[in-house]
């Protein structure tokens, strides 16, 4: 579970750094990520682990 959380946090950090969202938008994005952390991590791992 911890590795899934770290992957999702990594996605979240990159997304914010690239796009420069407003604070209100960041709160909404954070809530969506938090609600879907396992699904996001699963898809992240499937995508990047299969592209070797």
Protein Blocks (a to p, Z undefined) as FASTA:
>chain_A
ZZmmmmmmmmmmmmmmmnopafklmmmmmmmmmmmmmmmmmmmmmmmmmmZZ
